[in-house]
């Protein structure tokens, strides 16, 4: 937490505001990983989800959280993401992390299937203890829309410490690239625009490492 101690004065300034949230939406250019997914029988959503979460965990500022008024750093993630059930209502899928991409995708696909078949809200997700819930990044995909901005809900307006990440409709970019709208909401006491830039760069690097292993 040495790096947090160095910016504690910035944290205290933003944390004293009614809403300390930083919200940025931008076009994110990535290696086109879809052909690789097709060739390897893996769903593009879960490959991208894995890359996004790996990237976020490699940037310290995205690992800081607040619990009972104290800042701490998470060392693991509980992957979760939004799904639509058979009635077109929102639910949340949640599963246990795996460092193995194929196992990660299998667990994520099973969690999606289970959550999409639930009429009621996913009870295990809702039952997470407050500190345990901090081991998340809130993730949503809106594949129908090339959105240009988004406002994520927060449980407490003054405590947006769990980052909220969203992406939308893919489009072709330069040869070998794709572009998608990407949104990051985080506590400005932890995350600045530069760290959002770092996240975008790291996501691209994670995907490149997946599809072009050395």
C-alpha positions in Angstrom: 0.0 0.0 0.0 3.0 2.3 -0.3 1.7 3.7 -3.6 -1.7 4.5 -2.0 0.0 6.2 1.0 1.7 8.5 -1.5 -1.7 9.6 -3.0 -3.7 9.6 0.2 -4.2 13.4 0.0 -5.8 13.0 -3.4 -8.0 10.2 -2.1 -9.2 12.3 0.8 -10.0 15.2 -1.5 -12.1 13.1 -3.9 -13.6 11.0 -1.1 -15.0 14.0 0.6 -17.1 14.9 -2.5 -20.7 13.9 -2.9 -19.7 11.6 -5.8 -16.0 10.8 -6.2 -16.6 8.7 -9.3 -14.5 9.1 -12.4 -16.4 8.1 -15.6 -14.7 7.6 -18.9 -16.0 6.1 -22.1 -13.8 5.7 -25.2 -13.3 3.6 -28.3 -10.9 0.8 -27.4 -8.8 -0.7 -30.2 -7.8 -4.3 -29.7 -6.3 -7.2 -31.7 -9.1 -8.9 -33.5 -9.2 -12.1 -31.4 -12.4 -13.4 -32.9 -10.8 -15.7 -35.6 -8.6 -17.2 -32.9 -11.6 -17.8 -30.7 -13.4 -19.5 -33.5 -10.4 -21.7 -34.3 -10.0 -22.7 -30.7 -13.7 -23.2 -29.9 -13.8 -20.5 -27.2 -16.5 -17.8 -26.8 -15.2 -14.3 -27.5 -17.1 -12.8 -24.6 -15.3 -15.0 -22.0 -11.9 -14.5 -23.7 -12.3 -10.8 -23.5 -13.7 -11.0 -20.0 -10.6 -12.9 -18.9 -8.3 -10.4 -20.6 -10.1 -7.4 -19.0 -9.9 -8.9 -15.5 -6.3 -10.0 -15.9 -5.4 -6.5 -17.0 -7.3 -4.8 -14.2 -5.5 -6.9 -11.6 -2.1 -5.9 -13.0 -2.8 -2.2 -12.3 -2.5 -1.6 -8.6 -4.9 1.3 -8.6 -7.8 -1.0 -9.7 -7.2 -3.3 -6.8 -7.8 -0.7 -4.0 -11.1 -0.9 -2.1 -12.8 0.6 0.9 -14.3 -1.3 3.8 -15.5 0.1 7.1 -13.8 3.4 6.2 -10.4 1.8 5.6 -8.6 1.3 2.3 -7.2 -2.2 1.5 -5.9 -4.0 -1.5 -7.6 -7.1 -3.0 -5.4 -10.0 -4.1 -7.9 -12.1 -6.0 -11.1 -11.6 -8.0 -14.6 -13.1 -8.0 -15.5 -12.9 -11.7 -19.1 -11.7 -12.3 -21.0 -10.2 -15.1 -24.5 -9.3 -16.2 -26.8 -11.6 -18.2 -30.3 -11.5 -19.5 -32.8 -14.2 -18.5 -35.6 -15.7 -20.5 -37.9 -12.8 -19.6 -35.3 -10.2 -20.7 -34.6 -9.3 -17.1 -31.2 -8.5 -15.7 -29.3 -11.0 -13.5 -25.7 -11.6 -12.4 -23.5 -14.6 -13.2 -20.7 -15.3 -10.7 -18.1 -18.0 -10.8 -14.7 -19.0 -9.3 -11.6 -17.7 -10.9 -9.2 -19.9 -12.9 -5.9 -18.9 -14.4 -6.4 -21.4 -17.2 -8.2 -19.6 -20.0 -10.2 -22.7 -21.2 -11.3 -23.5 -17.6 -12.1 -19.8 -17.0 -14.4 -19.8 -20.2 -16.0 -23.1 -19.2 -16.8 -21.8 -15.7 -18.1 -18.5 -17.1 -20.3 -20.2 -19.7 -21.8 -22.4 -17.0 -22.4 -19.4 -14.8 -24.1 -17.6 -17.7 -26.4 -20.5 -18.4 -27.3 -20.9 -14.7 -28.0 -17.2 -14.2 -30.0 -16.8 -17.4 -32.3 -19.6 -16.3 -33.1 -17.9 -13.0 -36.3 -16.0 -12.6 -35.4 -14.6 -9.2 -32.2 -12.6 -8.5 -29.1 -14.8 -8.2 -29.2 -15.5 -4.4 -25.5 -16.5 -4.0 -24.5 -13.2 -5.7 -26.8 -11.2 -3.4 -25.6 -13.1 -0.4 -22.0 -12.1 -0.7 -20.7 -10.6 2.6 -19.8 -6.8 2.2 -16.1 -7.4 2.3 -16.2 -10.4 0.1 -18.2 -8.4 -2.5 -15.2 -6.1 -2.7 -13.4 -8.8 -4.6 -15.3 -8.0 -7.8 -15.1 -5.8 -10.8 -18.6 -4.9 -12.0 -18.8 -6.0 -15.6 -21.5 -5.6 -18.2 -21.6 -6.1 -21.9 -24.1 -4.2 -24.2 -23.4 -5.9 -27.5 -26.3 -4.3 -29.3 -25.1 -0.7 -28.8 -22.1 1.3 -29.8 -22.7 3.6 -26.8 -20.7 6.8 -26.3 -21.3 7.2 -22.5 -22.8 5.2 -19.6 -23.7 5.9 -16.0 -23.2 3.0 -13.7 -25.3 2.6 -10.5 -23.5 2.6 -7.2 -24.7 1.1 -3.9 -23.5 4.3 -2.2 -23.0 7.4 -4.2 -20.0 8.4 -2.1 -18.3 5.0 -2.4 -17.8 3.9 -6.0 -14.7 1.9 -5.0 -15.5 -1.3 -7.0 -14.7 -0.4 -10.6 -17.5 -0.8 -13.1 -16.4 -1.8 -16.6 -18.6 -2.0 -19.7 -18.2 -2.6 -23.4 -20.5 -2.6 -26.4 -20.8 -3.5 -30.0 -17.7 -4.6 -31.9 -16.8 -3.1 -35.2 -13.9 -3.7 -37.6 -10.9 -1.4 -37.2 -7.6 -1.4 -39.0 -6.5 -4.7 -40.5 -6.1 -7.2 -37.7 -7.9 -4.9 -35.3 -11.3 -4.4 -33.9 -12.8 -1.4 -32.0 -15.5 -1.4 -29.3 -16.9 1.3 -27.0 -15.4 0.8 -23.5 -16.4 2.4 -20.2 -14.6 2.6 -16.9 -16.1 4.0 -13.7 -13.9 4.0 -10.6 -13.1 6.0 -7.5 -11.1 9.1 -8.5 -9.2 8.8 -5.3 -7.7 5.6 -6.7 -7.9 6.0 -10.5 -7.0 8.8 -12.8 -7.4 9.1 -16.5 -3.9 7.8 -17.0 -4.7 4.6 -15.2 -7.7 4.1 -17.5 -5.3 4.5 -20.4 -3.0 1.9 -18.8 -6.0 -0.4 -18.5 -6.8 -0.1 -22.2 -3.2 -0.8 -23.2 -3.0 -3.7 -20.8 -6.2 -5.3 -22.2 -4.7 -5.2 -25.7 -1.5 -6.7 -24.4 -3.4 -9.5 -22.6 -5.3 -10.4 -25.8 -2.1 -10.3 -27.9 -0.5 -12.7 -25.5 -3.4 -15.0 -25.8 -3.7 -15.2 -29.5 0.1 -14.9 -30.3 1.8 -16.9 -27.5 5.6 -16.8 -27.5 
